[in-house]
Amino acid sequence: MKYYLQRYFPLYNKREYYRKEVDSSLRRSAGLITGFDDESVEKAISQVFADDNMDDTLLHQRQLTEERKQDERWKIQDIIPDNTFLDPILKLCRDQGIQLFLVRVKRRRDLMKNQQGKGLVVYMDKLKNYLDNNNIPILDYTEDSRIEKQHFGHGDHLNRQSGRALSTAILADDLRKILSL
């Protein structure tokens, strides 16, 4: 899909540039409207949109609503991993002597138990079975208790202060074990 967007929609390739330009214009406008300098505007924006001000329950409810909609749209062929791109990727990796493994990251909603949609649970069970049958490790961090609420930044993203460093250390440790380093 990304290939087609890049090829046939020139604006797609400039999306980051336009996002930054719009963001910059909005920030400058806020300063002009309020009469505050750029530093004061940045400070106010950081305060208003701080992680502590985010209502986790609203985020979780929105994610679950979207996943339930997805559950209703999934068809059986969508939840059978061996009918996907995995076979050609697995063959290519084996032909090239590359150890394939998959990583599943923890999302903010995974901080609460049993929050995954039924379709996702079925898909992950089938995917894990497929991976086991093909000797492909999966590093699934969705229930990793070391990654806690304070490690998240905006939405599902890990924060720069501790989340990224922690998840990188955990992943590096697990990769050492898989790759016998």
C-alpha positions in Angstrom: 0.0 0.0 0.0 2.8 2.4 0.9 4.4 1.8 -2.5 1.2 2.9 -4.3 0.8 5.9 -2.1 4.3 7.0 -2.7 4.1 6.4 -6.5 0.6 7.8 -7.3 0.0 10.4 -4.6 2.9 12.9 -4.5 1.5 14.6 -1.4 2.1 11.4 0.5 5.9 11.8 0.1 5.7 15.3 1.5 3.4 14.5 4.4 6.0 15.0 7.1 7.0 18.3 5.7 3.4 19.5 5.6 2.7 18.2 9.1 5.7 20.2 10.4 4.7 23.3 8.5 1.1 23.1 9.8 2.2 22.4 13.4 4.7 25.3 13.2 2.1 27.7 11.8 -0.4 26.8 14.5 2.2 27.3 17.2 3.2 30.7 15.8 -0.5 31.7 15.5 -1.1 30.8 19.2 1.7 33.2 20.1 0.3 36.0 17.9 -3.2 35.5 19.2 -2.2 35.4 22.9 0.7 37.8 22.7 3.0 35.3 24.4 6.5 34.6 23.2 7.4 31.2 21.5 9.0 29.8 24.7 5.8 30.5 26.7 3.6 29.0 24.0 5.8 25.8 24.0 5.7 25.5 27.8 1.9 25.9 27.8 1.4 23.3 25.0 3.7 20.9 26.9 1.7 21.4 30.1 -1.7 21.0 28.5 -0.7 17.9 26.5 1.4 16.3 29.3 1.0 12.5 29.8 -0.4 13.2 33.3 -3.4 15.0 31.8 -4.3 12.1 29.5 -7.4 10.1 30.5 -6.3 6.5 30.0 -9.8 5.2 30.2 -10.8 7.2 27.1 -7.9 5.9 25.2 -8.5 2.3 26.1 -12.2 2.6 25.3 -11.4 4.1 21.9 -8.9 1.4 21.1 -11.3 -1.4 22.2 -14.1 0.1 20.2 -11.9 0.1 17.1 -10.7 -3.4 17.7 -14.3 -4.7 18.1 -15.2 -3.1 14.8 -12.2 -4.9 13.3 -13.3 -8.2 14.9 -16.6 -7.8 13.0 -14.8 -7.2 9.7 -12.3 -10.0 9.9 -13.0 -13.1 7.8 -11.6 -16.5 8.4 -9.0 -16.1 5.6 -7.7 -13.0 7.4 -6.9 -15.0 10.6 -5.0 -17.9 9.0 -1.4 -16.8 9.0 -0.2 -19.3 6.5 -2.3 -17.6 3.8 -0.3 -14.4 4.2 3.0 -13.0 3.3 4.8 -15.1 5.9 5.5 -18.1 3.6 7.5 -16.2 1.0 9.4 -14.2 3.7 10.2 -17.4 5.6 11.5 -19.1 2.4 13.6 -16.0 1.5 15.1 -15.9 5.0 15.9 -19.7 4.9 17.4 -19.4 1.5 19.7 -16.6 2.7 20.5 -18.2 6.0 18.8 -15.5 8.0 17.2 -16.2 11.4 13.7 -14.8 11.3 11.9 -13.8 14.5 8.9 -11.6 15.2 8.4 -9.0 18.0 5.1 -8.1 19.4 5.2 -4.9 21.5 3.2 -4.0 24.6 0.5 -1.4 24.0 -0.9 0.8 26.7 -4.2 -1.1 26.7 -2.2 -4.3 27.6 -1.6 -2.8 31.0 -5.0 -4.1 31.9 -5.8 -7.8 31.6 -8.0 -9.3 28.9 -8.3 -6.2 26.8 -7.6 -7.7 23.4 -10.4 -8.2 20.9 -11.6 -11.8 20.2 -10.4 -11.6 16.6 -6.9 -10.6 17.7 -6.7 -13.4 20.3 -7.7 -16.0 17.6 -5.2 -14.5 15.1 -2.4 -14.5 17.7 -3.1 -18.1 18.6 -3.0 -19.2 15.0 0.1 -17.1 14.3 1.9 -18.6 17.3 1.0 -22.1 16.2 2.3 -21.3 12.7 5.5 -19.8 14.0 6.0 -22.8 16.3 5.5 -25.2 13.4 8.1 -23.3 11.4 10.6 -22.8 14.3 10.3 -19.0 14.2 10.6 -17.4 17.7 8.2 -14.7 18.6 9.1 -12.2 21.3 5.7 -11.2 22.8 5.9 -8.4 25.3 2.2 -7.8 25.7 2.1 -9.2 29.2 5.7 -8.2 30.2 5.3 -6.8 33.7 8.6 -4.9 33.4 6.9 -2.4 31.0 4.6 -0.3 33.2 2.4 2.8 32.7 5.2 5.2 33.5 7.1 3.9 30.5 4.5 5.1 28.0 4.5 8.5 26.4 1.7 9.6 24.1 -0.8 6.9 23.2 0.9 3.6 22.7 4.4 5.0 22.3 7.1 4.4 24.9 8.5 7.6 26.4 12.1 8.8 25.8 13.0 9.0 29.4 12.7 5.4 30.4 10.4 3.4 28.1 12.6 3.2 25.1 15.8 2.4 27.1 14.0 -0.4 29.0 12.4 -2.0 26.0 15.7 -1.9 24.1 17.5 -3.5 27.0 14.8 -6.2 27.2 14.8 -6.8 23.5 18.7 -6.9 23.4 18.8 -9.5 26.2 16.2 -11.7 24.5 18.0 -11.4 21.1 21.3 -12.5 22.7 19.5 -15.6 23.9 18.0 -16.4 20.5 21.1 -15.6 18.6 23.4 -17.2 21.2 25.6 -14.1 21.4 
